[in-house]
Amino acid sequence: MISQAITPRELDRRRDQLADLQRYLAGQESDYAQLRQRVQRFVDRYIAALGPLYMELDALESQLYCAMCYLHEALGRNGVDARAPEPPRATPLPQLLQLPAGAPLPAEPEGGLVQVGPPPLKTLYRRAAMRLHPDLAPDDSQRRAREQQMAEVNEAYAASDRARLERLLLAAGESPVRVKGGNADAVLEWLRQAERAVQGRLRVVQAHLAALQAHPMHQLCEAITRAEAKGLEPLEVMAKRLRAQITERRQELYIGQRLQPDSGMAEAFLRQRQQRLGGGIAAH
């Protein structure tokens, strides 16, 4: 019997709603994929233009740290109360999160939403006639067998013997769903599970989309795109600043590696570097 809680028309409506929700999800996934592809192209440009310069700057900072540690230890032996230098942090290259793959929807019950209730006796009779009518037999032997089967079908239909008509149809190869009907409650539960799965996936996609839109690389991409549209070259400006910092660090390293620990310049150099990095050095 068809579920009393929901009608076939309502099941059809719910299935249409699920299809609409899936189309909306597909649109959101497409929006995310397109935006991520665009931002990733910018990240690749950014790394190609600035990555080697950041790596060189990080290497110089590491060498400077070693020089500062040497001076700090030497000054400490000479009675200078100096704070230990902070180790440098490598410049992290930008990375974008990857949207995880979605899980497949639960399997739909056999028969879907077509004829969820048992078909009328007349419908069963027509289906039996389409399968067993003697005129459809390929040879005389089959025709005689079909005549016998059709006689049984006619008797069952005349007696309103549904159980016998169902047995004859199933024996003839008819689908059980088309004979006995589908389970409306099972289909409804499948719809609920499918809706929850799609809505859960939608929340994940929208969260990733929002995070990508707020990502510093996306914001930088937008700003640089606008600047380049005006004929400016912001990445080249950033590269020039990094080259200037590299030149400055090389000069500092040259000085730091050649200072004598017992000179006043060594203490001043260490103090200056500590102040630049946010630290400090006590007075001797």
Secondary structure by P-SEA (a helix, b strand, c coil): cccccccaaaaaaaaaaaaaaaaaaaaaaaaaaaaaaaaaaaaaaaaaacaaaaaaaaaaaaaaaaaaaaaaaaaaaacccccccccccccccbbbbbbcbbbbccccccccccccccccaaaaaaaaaaaccccccccaaaaaaaaaaaaaaaaaaaacaaaaaaaaaaaacccccccccccaaaaaaaaaaaaaaaaaaaaaaaaaaaaaaacaaaaaaaaaaaaaaacccaaaaaaaaaaaaaaaaaaaaaaaaccccccaaaaaaaaaaaaaaccccccc
